[in-house]
Each structure stands twice: as structure tokens, then as C-alpha cells.
């Protein structure tokens, strides 16, 4: 993934985050209560404070909080769009990796006949 998003009138190039960046963003999300019964990333992010979204997105883009103030000039929906894209794309990649790992396990776990 490599996309450009306009947030608060500024362009941000967003590529697939590393595990470290996901971890940092996750720490920012820990401050928020996630409502039960939500069915999508959009619903989760809609229920969060704008400040949390700015900090998490900054972590995902730069690996620290250096962009949080700049991102705060954007509208909440401008923050939610890239967050949804990042997490949706990552979810697809993790599902794909899980299927590959399962296939490899099935190849190595088959008993020999004979």
C-alpha cells in the first residue's frame, strides 16, 4: 500500500506500517473505550476522540507523535479514511498470511501412508 491523503490541506504519503508502528498506534488506542457491537473499523474510529486518531495516525505514518499537531488541523473524517484503509489492507494481508501458514502446516503435518 502506498497512497497519498490530504488531511487539513496537507498531503501525507501513507505506506504499509511496520509492526512497530502498529504497536505504537495501539498504545494510543488504549486510551479509548471501544463500544460493543461495532462491525467495522469505521464504526470503531467514529467513536474515538479526534486527538486519539491524530496520535495513532502520526504513529502509523512517522513512527512517533511528531505529526499529531499537524494532523489535528484536518477534519475527523479526513483522519478516519486513511486509518480505515490501513487497517482494512492489513487485515486482508494477515488473512492471506494465515491461509498460507495453514497450507504449509498441512503439507508438513500429513502422515505418511505406507
Secondary structure by P-SEA (a helix, b strand, c coil): cbbbbbcccbbbbbccccaaaaaaaaaaacccccccccccaaaaaaaccaaaaaaaaaaaaccccccccccccccaaaaaaaaaaaaaaaaaaaaaaaaaaaaaaaaaaccccc
